[in-house]
Amino acid sequence: MLFTVERHINKVMIEPVHKHDTGQLIYMKQGFCVGQAEHNQWLIQKGMLVWIPPNVSHHAECKYDANLIAMYLPPEIAETWPDKIMLIDASKLAIGIIDKFTNDEVEPIKATSLLDFLLEELIESKPSNNILPLPTDRRLVQITQSTIRNPSIKISLNEWAQKVGACERTLSRLFIKETGLSYKCWINRLKHNKALTGLRDGLTNEELSLKLGFASGDSFSHWFQKEFNCSPRNMRKGM
């Protein structure tokens, strides 16, 4: 049976690792949460949707007030949806459908049609840059986890190759295969998410430049403007 739950989170919520027999579609009405599964980290902001397939172990953390709607799809429906975690900006159509399921009793035939529209929106929308793919190859795990712990480090893939016992060409190929991103793009995606969480935590441009390995606050601001088409100052206001 399909059902929805609206949740209001006050200040801090830390969910331990868990999984559902159902598929879970979460719409973030307000706030900012970070989630992680075996193969992905994601940062969901106001106006975004994240799809979590059935039986995928994951956990989440909200450090501030948040308001979200979780839609639970039974296995017989969820098995026809994507088998990987997906994060997108929610369209007006998707938001309208979720609100319909949340606030009204929907007849089965109509529910099927609405879910078809919702699935189409999920599949056809551009994936958000707020999702960070995580590799499984032990050498890439060593590289990515070290970088996640300290995103300011500046180590080339060639230098990593010497540290983990593989040639640069092999690592480059594996990054594309396992994450869909080049090493350089993966690093940029990590900084993308760390920058957003840092702004939400109230860090200054100078503090973020040190945290993320930029030469100065101005250098960070220039990168941020290019990455988000928005200044850090304006992003802070939006948060």
C-alpha positions as a LaTeX table, in Angstrom:
\begin{tabular}{lrrr}
\hline
Residue & $x$ (\AA) & $y$ (\AA) & $z$ (\AA) \\
\hline
Met1 & 0.00 & 0.00 & 0.00 \\
Leu2 & 1.32 & 3.44 & $-0.97$ \\
Phe3 & 1.36 & 6.04 & 1.80 \\
Thr4 & 2.96 & 9.40 & 2.59 \\
Val5 & 4.28 & 10.92 & 5.81 \\
Glu6 & 5.00 & 14.59 & 6.40 \\
Arg7 & 7.81 & 15.16 & 8.88 \\
His8 & 8.77 & 18.30 & 10.77 \\
Ile9 & 12.31 & 18.23 & 12.14 \\
Asn10 & 13.37 & 20.61 & 14.88 \\
Lys11 & 17.05 & 21.50 & 14.95 \\
Val12 & 18.86 & 18.14 & 14.88 \\
Met13 & 17.89 & 14.71 & 13.56 \\
Ile14 & 20.37 & 11.86 & 13.10 \\
Glu15 & 19.00 & 8.66 & 11.63 \\
Pro16 & 21.11 & 5.52 & 12.03 \\
Val17 & 21.77 & 3.19 & 9.11 \\
His18 & 18.52 & 1.54 & 8.07 \\
Lys19 & 16.60 & 0.31 & 5.03 \\
His20 & 13.01 & $-0.13$ & 3.88 \\
Asp21 & 11.19 & $-2.91$ & 2.06 \\
Thr22 & 9.41 & $-0.09$ & 0.26 \\
Gly23 & 10.85 & 2.46 & $-2.13$ \\
Gln24 & 11.15 & 5.93 & $-0.62$ \\
Leu25 & 10.68 & 9.22 & $-2.46$ \\
Ile26 & 11.49 & 12.26 & $-0.31$ \\
Tyr27 & 10.47 & 15.81 & $-1.19$ \\
Met28 & 12.25 & 18.54 & 0.79 \\
Lys29 & 9.72 & 21.31 & 1.42 \\
Gln30 & 12.05 & 23.28 & 3.67 \\
Gly31 & 15.52 & 22.82 & 5.09 \\
Phe32 & 18.72 & 20.99 & 4.33 \\
Cys33 & 19.74 & 17.37 & 5.01 \\
Val34 & 22.72 & 15.15 & 4.21 \\
Gly35 & 22.31 & 11.47 & 3.42 \\
Gln36 & 24.59 & 8.58 & 2.54 \\
Ala37 & 24.33 & 5.05 & 1.18 \\
Glu38 & 27.04 & 2.62 & 0.14 \\
His39 & 27.50 & 4.13 & $-3.31$ \\
Asn40 & 26.41 & 7.76 & $-2.86$ \\
Gln41 & 26.41 & 10.79 & $-0.62$ \\
Trp42 & 23.77 & 13.41 & $-1.23$ \\
Leu43 & 22.76 & 16.81 & 0.00 \\
Ile44 & 19.05 & 17.53 & $-0.33$ \\
Gln45 & 17.86 & 21.13 & $-0.18$ \\
Lys46 & 14.51 & 22.87 & $-0.34$ \\
Gly47 & 12.71 & 21.99 & $-3.57$ \\
Met48 & 14.57 & 18.74 & $-4.27$ \\
Leu49 & 13.55 & 15.08 & $-4.55$ \\
Val50 & 15.61 & 12.03 & $-3.65$ \\
Trp51 & 14.60 & 8.51 & $-4.66$ \\
Ile52 & 15.89 & 5.62 & $-2.52$ \\
Pro53 & 15.12 & 2.13 & $-3.89$ \\
Pro54 & 13.89 & $-0.68$ & $-1.62$ \\
Asn55 & 16.41 & $-2.46$ & 0.63 \\
Val56 & 19.17 & 0.12 & 0.17 \\
Ser57 & 20.92 & 0.77 & 3.48 \\
His58 & 21.26 & 4.50 & 4.15 \\
His59 & 21.38 & 7.10 & 6.89 \\
Ala60 & 20.69 & 10.81 & 7.12 \\
Glu61 & 21.43 & 13.87 & 9.23 \\
Cys62 & 19.59 & 17.16 & 9.54 \\
Lys63 & 21.31 & 19.82 & 11.62 \\
Tyr64 & 18.63 & 22.49 & 11.26 \\
Asp65 & 14.86 & 22.85 & 11.10 \\
Ala66 & 13.43 & 20.97 & 8.13 \\
Asn67 & 10.10 & 19.95 & 6.67 \\
Leu68 & 9.80 & 17.03 & 4.26 \\
Ile69 & 7.33 & 14.61 & 2.76 \\
Ala70 & 8.29 & 10.93 & 2.46 \\
Met71 & 6.33 & 8.82 & 0.02 \\
Tyr72 & 6.62 & 5.05 & 0.47 \\
Leu73 & 6.05 & 2.90 & $-2.61$ \\
Pro74 & 5.21 & $-0.80$ & $-2.08$ \\
Pro75 & 7.65 & $-3.33$ & $-3.59$ \\
Glu76 & 5.35 & $-4.25$ & $-6.51$ \\
Ile77 & 5.43 & $-0.61$ & $-7.65$ \\
Ala78 & 8.98 & 0.25 & $-6.57$ \\
Glu79 & 10.47 & $-2.64$ & $-8.59$ \\
Thr80 & 9.49 & $-0.80$ & $-11.78$ \\
Trp81 & 11.30 & 2.37 & $-10.62$ \\
Pro82 & 15.07 & 3.01 & $-10.92$ \\
Asp83 & 17.32 & 0.64 & $-8.95$ \\
Lys84 & 19.72 & 3.40 & $-7.93$ \\
Ile85 & 19.52 & 6.51 & $-5.76$ \\
Met86 & 18.52 & 9.60 & $-7.74$ \\
Leu87 & 18.50 & 13.26 & $-6.72$ \\
Ile88 & 16.74 & 15.95 & $-8.79$ \\
Asp89 & 15.19 & 19.39 & $-8.56$ \\
Ala90 & 11.45 & 18.86 & $-8.15$ \\
Ser91 & 9.27 & 20.19 & $-10.98$ \\
Lys92 & 5.93 & 21.88 & $-10.32$ \\
Leu93 & 4.23 & 18.78 & $-11.68$ \\
Ala94 & 6.10 & 16.47 & $-9.31$ \\
Ile95 & 5.34 & 18.72 & $-6.33$ \\
Gly96 & 1.67 & 18.84 & $-7.29$ \\
Ile97 & 1.44 & 15.05 & $-7.52$ \\
Ile98 & 3.14 & 14.56 & $-4.14$ \\
Asp99 & 0.83 & 17.14 & $-2.54$ \\
Lys100 & $-2.14$ & 15.30 & $-4.04$ \\
Phe101 & $-1.09$ & 12.00 & $-2.46$ \\
Thr102 & $-0.35$ & 13.76 & 0.84 \\
Asn103 & $-3.59$ & 15.69 & 1.19 \\
Asp104 & $-6.22$ & 13.65 & $-0.66$ \\
Glu105 & $-7.44$ & 10.09 & $-0.95$ \\
Val106 & $-6.54$ & 9.05 & $-4.49$ \\
Glu107 & $-8.47$ & 6.34 & $-6.34$ \\
Pro108 & $-6.32$ & 3.38 & $-7.47$ \\
Ile109 & $-6.71$ & 4.01 & $-11.21$ \\
Lys110 & $-5.86$ & 7.68 & $-10.83$ \\
Ala111 & $-2.98$ & 6.84 & $-8.48$ \\
Thr112 & $-1.42$ & 4.62 & $-11.16$ \\
Ser113 & $-1.55$ & 7.43 & $-13.71$ \\
Leu114 & $-0.11$ & 9.97 & $-11.29$ \\
Leu115 & 2.74 & 7.63 & $-10.36$ \\
Asp116 & 3.53 & 7.13 & $-14.04$ \\
Phe117 & 3.86 & 10.90 & $-14.43$ \\
Leu118 & 6.00 & 11.10 & $-11.30$ \\
Leu119 & 8.31 & 8.33 & $-12.52$ \\
Glu120 & 8.67 & 10.08 & $-15.87$ \\
Glu121 & 9.64 & 13.30 & $-14.11$ \\
Leu122 & 12.25 & 11.45 & $-12.07$ \\
Ile123 & 13.80 & 9.67 & $-15.04$ \\
Glu124 & 13.80 & 12.57 & $-17.47$ \\
Ser125 & 15.07 & 15.28 & $-15.09$ \\
Lys126 & 18.72 & 16.22 & $-15.03$ \\
Pro127 & 20.51 & 14.65 & $-12.03$ \\
Ser128 & 21.55 & 17.15 & $-9.37$ \\
Asn129 & 25.21 & 17.97 & $-8.76$ \\
Asn130 & 24.40 & 17.59 & $-5.06$ \\
Ile131 & 24.88 & 13.83 & $-5.34$ \\
Leu132 & 28.40 & 12.45 & $-4.95$ \\
Pro133 & 29.00 & 8.93 & $-6.32$ \\
Leu134 & 31.18 & 6.69 & $-4.15$ \\
Pro135 & 33.39 & 3.95 & $-5.68$ \\
Thr136 & 33.89 & 0.40 & $-4.43$ \\
Asp137 & 37.38 & $-0.37$ & $-5.77$ \\
Arg138 & 39.66 & $-0.47$ & $-2.71$ \\
Arg139 & 42.20 & 1.91 & $-4.28$ \\
Leu140 & 39.56 & 4.46 & $-5.18$ \\
Val141 & 37.99 & 4.09 & $-1.74$ \\
Gln142 & 41.32 & 5.00 & $-0.17$ \\
Ile143 & 41.58 & 8.07 & $-2.40$ \\
Thr144 & 38.01 & 9.28 & $-2.01$ \\
Gln145 & 37.71 & 8.70 & 1.73 \\
Ser146 & 41.00 & 10.50 & 2.37 \\
Thr147 & 39.77 & 13.43 & 0.29 \\
Ile148 & 36.35 & 13.50 & 1.95 \\
Arg149 & 38.06 & 13.70 & 5.35 \\
Asn150 & 40.35 & 16.49 & 4.15 \\
Pro151 & 39.07 & 18.23 & 0.99 \\
Ser152 & 41.85 & 20.82 & 1.17 \\
Ile153 & 44.56 & 18.33 & 0.18 \\
Lys154 & 46.00 & 18.78 & $-3.29$ \\
Ile155 & 47.24 & 15.44 & $-4.59$ \\
Ser156 & 47.33 & 14.64 & $-8.28$ \\
Leu157 & 46.08 & 11.33 & $-9.61$ \\
Asn158 & 49.64 & 10.47 & $-10.54$ \\
Glu159 & 50.71 & 11.00 & $-6.91$ \\
Trp160 & 47.80 & 8.90 & $-5.70$ \\
Ala161 & 48.82 & 6.17 & $-8.13$ \\
Gln162 & 52.17 & 5.86 & $-6.38$ \\
Lys163 & 50.48 & 5.76 & $-2.97$ \\
Val164 & 47.84 & 3.10 & $-3.76$ \\
Gly165 & 49.88 & 0.89 & $-6.07$ \\
Ala166 & 48.25 & 1.46 & $-9.45$ \\
Cys167 & 49.12 & 3.40 & $-12.57$ \\
Glu168 & 47.45 & 6.77 & $-13.23$ \\
Arg169 & 45.78 & 5.45 & $-16.37$ \\
Thr170 & 44.11 & 2.62 & $-14.45$ \\
Leu171 & 42.85 & 4.96 & $-11.75$ \\
Ser172 & 41.54 & 7.42 & $-14.33$ \\
Arg173 & 39.63 & 4.63 & $-16.10$ \\
Leu174 & 38.24 & 3.30 & $-12.81$ \\
Phe175 & 36.98 & 6.74 & $-11.72$ \\
Ile176 & 34.92 & 7.03 & $-14.89$ \\
Lys177 & 33.68 & 3.45 & $-14.63$ \\
Glu178 & 32.68 & 3.55 & $-10.97$ \\
Thr179 & 31.51 & 7.13 & $-10.47$ \\
Gly180 & 30.72 & 8.41 & $-13.95$ \\
Leu181 & 33.09 & 11.30 & $-13.23$ \\
Ser182 & 36.73 & 12.02 & $-13.90$ \\
Tyr183 & 38.98 & 12.43 & $-10.87$ \\
Lys184 & 39.03 & 16.21 & $-11.37$ \\
Cys185 & 35.24 & 16.39 & $-11.70$ \\
Trp186 & 34.76 & 14.15 & $-8.65$ \\
Ile187 & 36.95 & 16.48 & $-6.56$ \\
Asn188 & 34.95 & 19.46 & $-7.80$ \\
Arg189 & 31.67 & 17.69 & $-6.94$ \\
Leu190 & 32.95 & 17.04 & $-3.43$ \\
Lys191 & 33.86 & 20.71 & $-3.00$ \\
His192 & 30.43 & 21.64 & $-4.39$ \\
Asn193 & 28.69 & 19.80 & $-1.55$ \\
Lys194 & 31.19 & 20.80 & 1.15 \\
Ala195 & 30.78 & 24.45 & 0.13 \\
Leu196 & 27.00 & 24.27 & 0.53 \\
Thr197 & 27.20 & 22.59 & 3.94 \\
Gly198 & 29.87 & 25.07 & 5.00 \\
Leu199 & 27.71 & 28.04 & 4.07 \\
Arg200 & 24.78 & 26.47 & 5.91 \\
Asp201 & 27.02 & 26.07 & 8.96 \\
Gly202 & 27.84 & 29.79 & 8.83 \\
Leu203 & 31.46 & 29.56 & 7.67 \\
Thr204 & 33.00 & 32.64 & 6.06 \\
Asn205 & 34.59 & 32.69 & 2.60 \\
Glu206 & 38.03 & 32.71 & 4.24 \\
Glu207 & 37.19 & 29.72 & 6.43 \\
Leu208 & 35.82 & 27.82 & 3.44 \\
Ser209 & 38.87 & 28.63 & 1.36 \\
Leu210 & 41.05 & 26.95 & 4.00 \\
Lys211 & 38.68 & 24.02 & 4.36 \\
Leu212 & 38.48 & 23.37 & 0.62 \\
Gly213 & 42.03 & 24.21 & $-0.44$ \\
Phe214 & 41.56 & 27.57 & $-2.17$ \\
Ala215 & 44.26 & 30.23 & $-2.06$ \\
Ser216 & 42.01 & 32.89 & $-0.54$ \\
Gly217 & 38.45 & 33.88 & 0.22 \\
Asp218 & 38.30 & 35.73 & $-3.11$ \\
Ser219 & 39.50 & 32.64 & $-4.94$ \\
Phe220 & 36.78 & 30.56 & $-3.29$ \\
Ser221 & 34.17 & 33.21 & $-4.12$ \\
His222 & 35.22 & 33.24 & $-7.80$ \\
Trp223 & 34.98 & 29.43 & $-7.99$ \\
Phe224 & 31.62 & 29.45 & $-6.20$ \\
Gln225 & 30.17 & 32.05 & $-8.58$ \\
Lys226 & 31.24 & 29.93 & $-11.55$ \\
Glu227 & 29.95 & 26.70 & $-9.99$ \\
Phe228 & 26.54 & 27.94 & $-8.80$ \\
Asn229 & 25.97 & 31.04 & $-10.94$ \\
Cys230 & 25.41 & 32.78 & $-7.62$ \\
Ser231 & 27.67 & 34.50 & $-5.09$ \\
Pro232 & 28.27 & 32.94 & $-1.66$ \\
Arg233 & 26.63 & 35.99 & $-0.14$ \\
Asn234 & 23.40 & 35.51 & $-2.09$ \\
Met235 & 23.40 & 31.79 & $-1.39$ \\
Arg236 & 23.66 & 32.51 & 2.33 \\
Lys237 & 20.62 & 34.77 & 2.09 \\
Gly238 & 18.68 & 32.02 & 0.33 \\
Met239 & 19.54 & 29.58 & 3.08 \\
\hline
\end{tabular}
